[in-house]
Structure formats: C-alpha cells, structure tokens
C-alpha cells in the first residue's frame, strides 16, 4: 500500500471543487463588468479585453511549451506537450487577462495601446506568475503588478468618460484618476458635480473599463458569495474601514454656498469613485496572495483599507493597485506571526492532576480533624 504524502501548493480546501471550477465562477462574476464596460466604452474596450486575454493565454502556453521542452528533438514531443497544457489549463490566465483589461482605461487611439496591453499581459503571466512556479505560487497579484508596471512604463494617466449626456461635462477625457481630483479637493463639491447615482451606474464617469459601473461589480460580488468563492464579510470589512477613514481624513465639514455639507455624505462618493470597489471584490480576495487564517485576513483587509484611504487623500490619485502589491508582500509575514488554528483542530480539556499517596493521606487527615471538631461542637451544644 502506498503511504506516501503528497505536498501541494496552498491554500488547501476540503472540497470537491477544483481550481478550474473556481476560476470559471470568477469569470462568470466578471461578466457584468465586462458587458457594462463594452456598452459604455464601445468597441475600443472590447478590443482591449480581447488583446489582454489573448496575450495572457498565449504567454502561458509559450512558457509551458518551452519549460516542457516542446522544441527539443525538432519538436518531436510538441503534440504531447500541447495535450498536457490543455489538460492542466485552469482558466487562471483568462481571469488575469480579463481583470487586467478591466482596470485599464480606453482611448480613441487604440493602436497606441495595442503593444502596451500585450506587454502588460506578458509581464503578468511570464514574470509575475510562471516565473514563480505557476498557479498558486505567485507572490503578488499578476493583474495588479502588470497595471502598476504599465502605469510606470507607459504613464497611463488619461481616462475617457463614456459618451452619455447625463452629466454636464465640458470634455470626455480627464488627465487624472476617476474624478478623484473633484472628490478629494478641499474646495470642490463632488456631490453636486457628480451625483451618487451617476457614480453607481457609471454614466458619464471617466475611469477604467470595468470599474465605472458599480452596479455590475455588486452583481459579481453577490454571485461570488452565493457560490462561496469568497467570504461575504471580506469586501464589506474593507469597504467599511475605507469609507469611514476617507470621511475622517476629509475633515468634519466644509463650506459650500449657502451653508455646510457634512462629509458623511461623501461616504458613497468615496466608495463609488476609482477602483476601490472592484479591487475589494475581485483583487484583494485572491486566494494565493491573501492570508490563510481568519485573524490574518482581518488584519489584512483593515490595513489595506487604511492604506488606500490615507494614500488617496495625500496623493489625490487612485492607489488601489499599488496597495494591493504592498499588502501582498506583507502576507507571508502576516501568516507567520498570526498563527492560524490547524485544520481539524479541537481544543482538548485539561486533565485533572492525579493526586499522590501523600496528598491523599493529608487530605484524609484534614477531613478527619474537621469531622472531629464538628462532633465536639455539636456535643457541647447538646449539653
């Protein structure tokens, strides 16, 4: 009988579900954001999505083909290597490519971003994922790392607004993040310039493809919770801490024409602006780059929310992808110092200490003395 122990990559989940089925659920949850992005931003958004997904899947295939010596012996084993790749394909590269596309802005000059998206997809899969060992072994979120890489390399700071007439906008293109300059400026009044409803639906709001329509993100969140892919409290904890911290950082109230507006009213505008909600649902909850224990996860989401709110306030820019990378790097430390309860652990009751012979003799003598004293007292009372 083979009693060998198989050591696999964490996290270890006692379930019949596979990585492929979980990734398929994530893809289904991302569909509302994908459809909304294509409706709002047109064929340019669809082109970016297709390029990103193709680049990630192709990079994974090429890397796997080379690593498994598909070119050896004049590609004699190429067919067998392709079969092995198809057999192990788990949709993770499709998820990475789709998330990367959804956190990118569109542009009318699609040919300028063609090579940028392809390079970003190659970086996400080849450098961040496959170089560290593949699925489940990546140190940081591949899509977030690629987004930061593209931001630094290509200076992607221009965000296009959908062509909707619901807002009185002088231009459809902005050179800052999603309305954060309005929201975080000391003398601005985002409540009147951009309504909460516009931010929630995404009409006329400049931003990335999948981040503008918050209603679509919430649909995806509900689906992931129903399918038990993520825990329902994780994004909510992040959102609550982030929202109240952002309101606190903005001060108690600021002056507007005709009186004061209290900043508690800015809770939803803060939440519905930028990529906070998308990151909380689809990126911070990544299995391989988030803590494994419950207490570690609580620390992780609270720290991430505080960082996003504070850095947003001081930089006046969208920092969600940067914070994801920072927190991913701290996950090994969190798992090390916040020790989780082992799987199947049951707290054992402390066994009563067995009494020695001497202790039993002493206890019997004390009881005898007490009984004798009690009898003497009762005798006196009877007399």
C-alpha positions as CSV (number, residue, x, y, z in Angstrom):
1,X,0.0,0.0,0.0
2,X,1.4,3.4,-1.0
3,X,1.5,5.6,2.2
4,X,3.4,8.5,0.5
5,X,2.4,12.0,1.4
6,X,1.7,14.4,-1.5
7,X,2.6,18.0,-0.7
8,X,0.7,20.5,-2.8
9,X,0.5,24.3,-3.1
10,X,-1.7,26.1,-0.5
11,X,-4.4,27.1,0.1
12,X,-5.7,23.6,1.0
13,X,-9.5,23.5,0.9
14,X,-11.5,20.4,1.8
15,X,-13.9,20.5,-1.1
16,X,-14.7,18.7,-4.3
17,X,-14.2,22.0,-6.2
18,X,-11.2,22.4,-8.4
19,X,-9.2,25.5,-9.4
20,X,-10.8,25.3,-12.8
21,X,-14.3,25.5,-11.4
22,X,-13.5,28.3,-9.1
23,X,-11.9,30.3,-11.9
24,X,-14.9,29.7,-14.0
25,X,-17.1,31.2,-11.3
26,X,-14.8,34.2,-11.2
27,X,-15.2,34.6,-15.0
28,X,-19.0,34.5,-14.7
29,X,-18.8,37.1,-11.9
30,X,-16.7,39.4,-14.1
31,X,-19.2,39.2,-17.0
32,X,-21.5,42.1,-15.8
33,X,-18.4,44.4,-15.6
34,X,-17.2,43.2,-19.0
35,X,-20.6,43.8,-20.6
36,X,-21.1,47.2,-18.9
37,X,-17.6,48.2,-20.0
38,X,-18.2,47.3,-23.6
39,X,-21.6,49.1,-23.6
40,X,-20.2,52.2,-22.0
41,X,-16.8,52.5,-23.9
42,X,-17.7,50.7,-27.2
43,X,-15.5,48.6,-29.4
44,X,-12.3,50.0,-28.1
45,X,-13.0,48.4,-24.7
46,X,-13.8,45.0,-26.4
47,X,-10.6,45.2,-28.4
48,X,-8.5,45.8,-25.2
49,X,-10.2,42.9,-23.4
50,X,-9.6,40.5,-26.3
51,X,-5.9,41.6,-26.6
52,X,-5.3,41.3,-22.9
53,X,-6.9,37.8,-22.6
54,X,-5.1,36.6,-25.8
55,X,-1.7,37.9,-24.6
56,X,-2.0,36.2,-21.2
57,X,-3.2,32.8,-22.5
58,X,-0.6,32.8,-25.3
59,X,2.2,33.7,-22.9
60,X,1.2,30.9,-20.5
61,X,1.2,28.4,-23.5
62,X,4.6,29.5,-24.8
63,X,6.2,29.4,-21.3
64,X,4.7,26.0,-20.7
65,X,5.8,24.7,-24.1
66,X,9.4,25.9,-23.6
67,X,9.6,24.7,-20.0
68,X,8.4,21.2,-21.0
69,X,10.9,21.0,-23.9
70,X,8.5,21.3,-26.7
71,X,11.2,22.5,-29.0
72,X,13.6,19.6,-28.2
73,X,14.3,16.9,-30.7
74,X,13.0,19.0,-33.6
75,X,9.6,19.4,-31.8
76,X,9.1,15.7,-31.8
77,X,7.1,15.8,-28.5
78,X,5.3,19.1,-29.4
79,X,1.9,17.3,-29.7
80,X,2.2,15.6,-26.3
81,X,3.3,18.9,-24.7
82,X,0.2,20.7,-26.1
83,X,-2.0,17.9,-24.8
84,X,-0.5,18.3,-21.3
85,X,-1.0,22.1,-21.5
86,X,-4.7,21.7,-22.4
87,X,-5.2,19.1,-19.6
88,X,-3.7,21.4,-17.0
89,X,-5.3,24.6,-18.3
90,X,-7.3,26.1,-15.3
91,X,-8.6,29.4,-16.7
92,X,-6.3,31.4,-14.4
93,X,-4.6,33.2,-17.3
94,X,-8.0,34.2,-18.7
95,X,-9.0,35.6,-15.4
96,X,-5.7,37.5,-15.2
97,X,-6.1,38.9,-18.7
98,X,-9.7,39.9,-18.1
99,X,-9.0,41.7,-14.8
100,X,-6.0,43.5,-16.3
101,X,-8.2,44.7,-19.2
102,X,-11.0,45.8,-16.8
103,X,-8.6,48.0,-14.8
104,X,-7.3,49.8,-17.9
105,X,-8.8,52.9,-19.5
106,X,-9.8,53.1,-23.1
107,X,-8.6,55.6,-25.7
108,X,-9.6,56.6,-29.2
109,X,-6.1,55.8,-30.4
110,X,-6.4,52.1,-29.9
111,X,-3.3,51.4,-31.9
112,X,-1.2,53.2,-29.3
113,X,-2.3,50.8,-26.5
114,X,-2.0,47.7,-28.7
115,X,1.6,46.9,-27.8
116,X,1.1,48.2,-24.2
117,X,-1.6,45.7,-23.4
118,X,0.3,42.9,-24.9
119,X,3.4,43.8,-23.0
120,X,1.4,44.1,-19.8
121,X,-0.1,40.6,-20.4
122,X,3.3,39.1,-21.0
123,X,4.6,40.7,-17.8
124,X,1.7,39.5,-15.7
125,X,2.0,35.8,-16.8
126,X,5.6,35.3,-17.6
127,X,7.3,37.4,-14.9
128,X,4.7,37.5,-12.0
129,X,3.0,34.1,-12.3
130,X,5.0,31.5,-14.3
131,X,8.5,32.6,-13.1
132,X,7.4,31.9,-9.5
133,X,6.1,28.5,-10.3
134,X,2.6,28.9,-11.8
135,X,-0.9,28.9,-10.3
136,X,-1.0,29.4,-6.6
137,X,2.8,30.2,-6.2
138,X,2.8,33.8,-7.4
139,X,3.9,36.3,-4.6
140,X,1.7,39.2,-5.8
141,X,-1.5,39.6,-7.8
142,X,-0.4,39.4,-11.5
143,X,-3.1,41.8,-12.8
144,X,-2.2,44.4,-10.2
145,X,1.5,44.0,-10.8
146,X,1.0,44.4,-14.6
147,X,-1.2,47.5,-14.0
148,X,1.5,49.2,-11.9
149,X,4.2,48.1,-14.5
150,X,2.2,49.7,-17.3
151,X,1.5,52.8,-15.3
152,X,5.2,53.3,-14.6
153,X,6.4,52.3,-18.1
154,X,3.8,54.0,-20.3
155,X,2.5,56.7,-18.0
156,X,-1.2,55.7,-18.4
157,X,-2.9,58.7,-16.7
158,X,-5.6,59.6,-19.2
159,X,-9.1,58.3,-18.5
160,X,-12.0,58.5,-21.0
161,X,-15.6,59.1,-20.0
162,X,-18.5,57.2,-21.7
163,X,-20.4,59.3,-24.2
164,X,-23.5,59.9,-22.1
165,X,-25.5,63.2,-21.8
166,X,-26.5,62.6,-18.2
167,X,-23.7,64.9,-16.9
168,X,-22.8,68.4,-17.9
169,X,-19.2,67.8,-18.8
170,X,-17.0,70.1,-20.8
171,X,-14.8,67.2,-22.1
172,X,-14.9,63.5,-22.1
173,X,-11.3,62.9,-21.3
174,X,-9.5,63.6,-17.9
175,X,-5.9,63.5,-17.1
176,X,-6.3,62.3,-13.5
177,X,-7.9,59.2,-11.9
178,X,-11.6,58.7,-11.8
179,X,-12.9,62.0,-10.5
180,X,-10.6,61.9,-7.5
181,X,-9.5,65.5,-8.1
182,X,-13.1,66.6,-7.6
183,X,-13.7,64.3,-4.8
184,X,-10.6,65.0,-2.7
185,X,-10.1,68.7,-3.4
186,X,-10.6,70.9,-0.4
187,X,-12.7,73.5,-2.2
188,X,-14.6,71.1,-4.5
189,X,-18.2,69.9,-4.2
190,X,-18.4,66.5,-5.8
191,X,-22.0,65.9,-4.5
192,X,-23.3,68.5,-7.0
193,X,-20.8,67.9,-9.8
194,X,-21.1,64.1,-9.9
195,X,-24.1,62.5,-8.4
196,X,-24.0,59.3,-6.5
197,X,-26.4,57.7,-9.0
198,X,-24.0,58.6,-11.9
199,X,-21.1,57.1,-9.9
200,X,-23.1,54.0,-9.1
201,X,-24.3,53.3,-12.7
202,X,-21.2,54.7,-14.4
203,X,-22.9,57.1,-16.8
204,X,-20.5,59.9,-17.9
205,X,-17.9,59.0,-15.3
206,X,-14.3,58.9,-16.5
207,X,-12.5,55.8,-15.5
208,X,-11.3,52.3,-16.4
209,X,-13.4,49.8,-18.4
210,X,-14.7,47.6,-15.6
211,X,-14.5,50.0,-12.6
212,X,-17.1,52.7,-13.6
213,X,-20.3,50.6,-13.3
214,X,-20.6,49.8,-9.5
215,X,-23.9,48.0,-10.0
216,X,-22.1,45.4,-12.2
217,X,-19.4,44.9,-9.6
218,X,-22.1,44.3,-6.9
219,X,-23.8,41.7,-9.1
220,X,-20.4,39.9,-9.3
221,X,-19.9,40.2,-5.6
222,X,-23.3,38.6,-4.9
223,X,-22.6,35.8,-7.3
224,X,-19.2,35.0,-5.7
225,X,-20.8,35.0,-2.2
226,X,-23.6,32.7,-3.3
227,X,-21.1,30.3,-4.9
228,X,-19.0,30.6,-1.8
229,X,-15.9,31.6,-3.8
230,X,-15.2,34.5,-1.4
231,X,-16.4,35.2,2.2
232,X,-19.1,37.8,2.3
233,X,-17.6,39.8,5.1
234,X,-14.1,40.3,3.5
235,X,-15.1,43.1,0.9
236,X,-17.6,44.6,3.4
237,X,-14.9,44.9,6.1
238,X,-12.6,46.6,3.6
239,X,-15.3,48.9,2.4
240,X,-16.5,50.0,5.9
241,X,-12.9,50.7,7.1
242,X,-12.0,52.5,3.9
243,X,-15.2,54.6,3.8
244,X,-15.1,55.9,7.3
245,X,-11.4,56.5,7.1
246,X,-11.8,58.5,3.9
247,X,-14.6,60.6,5.5
248,X,-12.4,61.2,8.6
249,X,-9.4,62.2,6.5
250,X,-11.6,64.7,4.7
251,X,-12.5,66.5,7.9
252,X,-15.8,67.0,9.6
253,X,-17.4,69.5,7.2
254,X,-16.5,72.0,4.6
255,X,-18.2,75.2,3.5
256,X,-20.3,75.4,0.3
257,X,-22.5,78.1,-1.0
258,X,-25.4,78.6,1.5
259,X,-24.0,76.6,4.4
260,X,-22.2,73.4,5.3
261,X,-22.2,69.9,3.9
262,X,-21.2,67.2,6.3
263,X,-18.6,64.8,5.0
264,X,-20.6,61.7,6.0
265,X,-22.4,62.4,2.8
266,X,-19.2,61.7,0.9
267,X,-19.0,58.1,2.1
268,X,-20.7,56.7,-1.1
269,X,-18.9,59.1,-3.5
270,X,-15.5,58.0,-2.0
271,X,-16.6,54.3,-2.3
272,X,-18.0,54.6,-5.9
273,X,-15.0,56.5,-7.3
274,X,-12.0,54.8,-8.8
275,X,-11.2,51.1,-8.4
276,X,-11.8,50.6,-4.7
277,X,-15.0,48.5,-5.1
278,X,-13.6,46.4,-7.9
279,X,-10.3,45.8,-6.0
280,X,-12.2,44.8,-2.9
281,X,-14.3,42.2,-4.6
282,X,-12.0,40.8,-7.3
283,X,-8.4,41.5,-6.4
284,X,-7.8,41.7,-2.6
285,X,-9.7,38.4,-2.3
286,X,-7.2,36.5,-4.5
287,X,-6.6,33.1,-2.8
288,X,-2.8,32.8,-3.4
289,X,-2.0,36.4,-2.4
290,X,-4.1,36.9,0.7
291,X,-3.7,35.5,4.3
292,X,-4.9,32.0,5.0
293,X,-6.2,32.4,8.6
294,X,-9.3,34.4,9.6
295,X,-7.4,36.7,12.0
296,X,-4.8,37.3,9.4
297,X,-7.4,38.2,6.9
298,X,-9.0,40.7,9.3
299,X,-5.6,42.4,9.8
300,X,-5.0,42.3,6.0
301,X,-8.3,44.0,5.0
302,X,-8.2,46.6,7.7
303,X,-4.6,47.6,6.9
304,X,-5.3,47.6,3.2
305,X,-8.4,49.9,3.6
306,X,-6.4,52.3,5.8
307,X,-3.6,52.5,3.3
308,X,-5.9,53.1,0.3
309,X,-7.8,55.9,2.2
310,X,-4.7,57.6,3.5
311,X,-2.7,57.4,0.3
312,X,-5.6,58.5,-1.8
313,X,-6.1,61.6,0.4
314,X,-2.4,62.7,0.2
315,X,-1.7,61.7,-3.4
316,X,-5.1,62.7,-4.9
317,X,-4.7,59.6,-7.1
318,X,-6.0,56.1,-7.5
319,X,-3.7,53.9,-5.5
320,X,-5.6,50.6,-5.2
321,X,-3.2,48.6,-7.4
322,X,-0.2,49.9,-5.5
323,X,-1.7,49.0,-2.2
324,X,-2.6,45.5,-3.4
325,X,1.1,45.0,-4.2
326,X,2.2,46.3,-0.9
327,X,-0.2,44.2,1.1
328,X,0.7,41.1,-1.0
329,X,4.3,41.5,0.1
330,X,3.3,41.5,3.7
331,X,1.1,38.4,3.5
332,X,4.0,36.0,4.3
333,X,4.7,38.0,7.5
334,X,1.0,38.0,8.5
335,X,0.8,34.2,8.0
336,X,4.0,33.8,10.0
337,X,3.2,35.9,13.1
338,X,-0.6,35.5,13.2
339,X,-0.7,31.7,13.6
340,X,-4.0,30.2,12.5
341,X,-5.7,27.2,14.1
342,X,-4.7,24.0,12.4
343,X,-7.2,22.3,10.1
344,X,-9.4,19.9,12.2
345,X,-8.1,21.3,15.5
346,X,-10.3,20.5,18.6
347,X,-9.4,22.2,21.9
348,X,-8.6,19.5,24.4
349,X,-9.7,19.8,28.0
350,X,-7.0,19.8,30.7
351,X,-6.8,16.5,32.5
352,X,-7.1,16.7,36.3
353,X,-3.8,16.2,38.0
354,X,-3.6,12.8,39.7
355,X,-3.1,13.1,43.5
356,X,-0.1,11.4,45.1
357,X,-0.4,9.0,48.1
358,X,1.0,11.6,50.5
359,X,-1.6,14.2,49.3
360,X,-4.4,11.7,49.8
361,X,-3.3,10.9,53.3
362,X,-3.0,14.6,54.2
363,X,-6.5,15.3,52.7
364,X,-8.0,12.4,54.8
365,X,-6.3,13.6,57.9
366,X,-7.7,17.2,57.4
367,X,-11.2,15.8,56.8
368,X,-10.9,13.7,60.0
369,X,-9.9,16.7,62.0
370,X,-12.8,18.7,60.6
371,X,-15.3,15.9,61.4
372,X,-13.9,15.6,64.9
373,X,-14.2,19.4,65.5
374,X,-17.7,19.4,64.2
375,X,-18.8,16.5,66.5
376,X,-17.2,18.2,69.5
377,X,-19.1,21.4,68.8
378,X,-22.4,19.6,68.4
379,X,-21.8,17.7,71.7
380,X,-21.2,21.0,73.6
381,X,-24.4,22.5,72.1
382,X,-26.3,19.4,73.2
383,X,-25.1,19.7,76.8
